[in-house]
Amino acid sequence: MKISVLTGAGISAESGLKTFRDSNGLWEGHDVMEVASPQGFDKNPALVLDFYNQRRRQLLEVSPNKAHDALAQLESTHEVVVITQNVDDLHERAGSSRVVHLHGELLKARNVVSETSVQEWKNDILVGDVCENGHQLRPHIVWFGEAVPMMDVAINLVESSDIIMIIGTSMQVYPAASLLQYAKPHALIYFIDPNPAINPSERIRIYAENATTGVPKAISEINQLR
């Protein structure tokens, strides 16, 4: 069976990564538009770069958890693709071979002129760090107000899937939240989150718990469908 897995901040939080946004809408004490928008970068590039430098350093100190591992192992029995809103590489480190990053990747950088000038990057990015053509570098992150280039790819994958797994995300942030609209009418949906945003039905299974416990349970049920 073809399985599309939609993951959000909740799955990475169990590895020790902060989910950025708290209850009052601030990201580490900053308004989101200050640190995650082209306008914020134009206004104060040093602040934005420091924000992502801190996130990058933290990412390099954590490891995949049992939920990441279970999804990677699911590839041994099914055709699996992970569509993630996360900018970390924990799915890849766990062994998932097909990962689509909707919001970019923290361990990559690009220059401010070209979206295709992407390169691997594990160090801090500072004001004055430029590419070979002299253009300032920035994180390879999709900021608010920017296009989501992988969205069409994600839609096509969801449309062809027999099962959709939603893990650690409220599915309230667009455009990612719209992906469920493209699921086949009879596709099974597994929602794993402590506070699931949808109700169970004949085709929707709810696991109201954290990813590390809920994902293995959902996978066990999926494997019994074969």
GUMI-268326 format. One record per residue (C-alpha): x, y, z. Coordinates in steps of 0.001 Angstrom, whole numbers, padded with zeros to 6 digits, always signed. Layout:
BEGIN
XYZ
...
# end
This chain:
BEGIN
+000000+000000+000000
+001015+003586-000603
+001314+005601+002599
+001801+009365+002922
+002956+010490+006356
+002318+014127+007285
+004452+015222+010221
+004695+018380+012289
+006524+019820+015258
+005084+017299+017729
+007144+014396+016421
+010400+016338+016752
+009505+017785+020152
+009982+014328+021659
+013582+014408+020464
+014102+017617+022420
+013504+020165+019678
+011446+023132+020720
+008270+023704+018737
+009174+027422+018315
+005703+028881+018758
+004223+029068+022260
+000677+029781+023407
+000884+033534+022853
+002120+033154+019288
+005709+034192+019921
+008707+032302+018568
+011375+032278+021264
+010133+035682+022414
+009933+037152+018918
+006950+038011+016797
+006885+035420+014024
+007140+038075+011332
+010358+039378+012867
+012226+036103+012420
+010341+034175+009733
+009479+036584+006944
+011336+038297+004094
+010371+041638+005645
+011917+040650+008963
+015108+039571+007227
+015334+042839+005295
+014810+044814+008507
+017202+042915+010769
+019148+040123+009044
+021430+039585+012045
+018458+038830+014309
+016959+036367+011828
+020257+034602+011190
+020926+034298+014932
+017457+032816+015471
+018124+030056+012948
+021719+029597+014083
+020378+028699+017521
+017854+026282+016003
+020582+024665+013888
+022925+024185+016844
+020133+022561+018828
+019266+020238+015950
+022836+018944+015788
+022618+017915+019465
+019490+015740+019255
+018666+012369+017715
+015658+010704+016063
+013161+009112+018420
+011111+005902+018315
+008473+007487+016077
+011046+008492+013465
+012572+005006+013648
+009200+003274+013284
+008349+005289+010165
+011690+004414+008598
+011106+000728+009316
+007643+000954+007744
+009390+001196+004368
+010222-002509+004616
+006553-003432+004181
+004936-000498+002378
+005625+002302-000105
+006124+005254+002231
+006778+008936+001716
+007138+011451+004558
+005767+014932+003913
+006985+017091+006756
+006397+020631+007915
+009557+020307+009999
+012857+021801+008915
+015002+019252+010775
+016643+016155+009288
+015517+013638+011912
+013459+011597+009434
+016488+011218+007189
+018774+010336+010085
+016316+007644+011178
+016528+006083+007719
+013473+007365+005837
+014482+007459+002182
+011683+009622+000752
+011181+012894+002623
+009492+015984+001211
+010203+019176+003186
+007377+021657+002737
+009011+024425+004767
+012650+023972+003807
+015636+022478+005588
+017612+023957+008461
+020850+022221+007458
+020861+023879+004048
+021486+027437+002912
+020889+029458-000222
+021637+032972-001348
+019073+035757-001231
+018825+035983-005018
+018181+032416-006179
+015903+029791-004624
+017830+027065-006449
+021265+027985-005067
+020895+025422-002281
+023905+023942-000497
+024498+021800+002576
+025205+023961+005631
+025792+022947+009258
+027565+026045+010578
+026252+029424+011670
+025303+031863+008917
+026436+035423+009626
+025859+038765+007981
+028634+038973+005384
+028639+035259+004568
+028160+035216+000821
+028006+032718-002017
+030552+032497-004837
+028685+035278-006647
+028824+037625-003681
+025207+037328-002552
+024327+037094+001153
+023432+033607+002379
+020181+032832+004216
+018640+029666+005665
+016905+027417+003144
+013601+027976+004932
+010204+028865+003505
+009224+032011+005367
+005720+033392+005817
+004635+035083+002610
+006901+032939+000425
+005745+030254-001989
+005851+026608-000910
+007616+025033-003913
+007083+021416-002828
+003336+021784-002361
+002370+020382-005768
+004612+017365-005166
+002926+016786-001801
-000554+017052-003324
+000254+014453-005963
+001591+012069-003325
-001465+012421-001095
-003807+011936-004059
-002246+008557-004842
-002062+007241-001264
-004139+004456+000265
-003320+005566+003812
-002582+008995+005286
-000813+009242+008651
-000896+012613+010426
+001583+012902+013275
+002321+015720+015695
+000540+018492+013839
-002750+020282+014249
-003104+020544+010464
-004230+024136+011010
-001406+025943+009183
-001911+026508+005478
-001092+025479+002862
-000133+022166+004530
-003550+022016+006202
-005203+021714+002798
-003474+018432+001950
-006226+016256+003422
-008615+017680+000846
-006719+015713-001801
-006986+012310-000127
-008891+009614-001991
-012477+009207-000703
-011740+005786+000745
-008200+006421+001973
-007705+005501+005631
-006507+008304+007887
-004519+007772+011092
-004240+010862+013311
-001597+010636+016054
-001500+013688+018315
-002218+014359+022025
-004841+016913+020954
-006236+015668+017636
-008031+018321+015644
-010521+015966+013971
-012998+013371+015202
-012886+009626+014535
-015087+008112+011844
-015309+004973+009751
-012173+005983+007858
-010409+008077+010526
-008512+006394+013369
-007455+008603+016263
-004509+007975+018597
-004712+010785+021171
-001159+010390+022414
+002419+011332+021697
+004165+010178+018545
+006616+007809+020246
+003785+005670+021617
+001052+006312+019059
+003032+005749+015860
+004069+002142+016670
+000450+001337+017597
-000867+002803+014351
+001741+000957+012317
+000839-002316+014034
-002759-001801+012954
-001716-000864+009419
+000395-004001+009075
-002623-006119+010023
-004524-004703+007033
-002310-006559+004544
# end
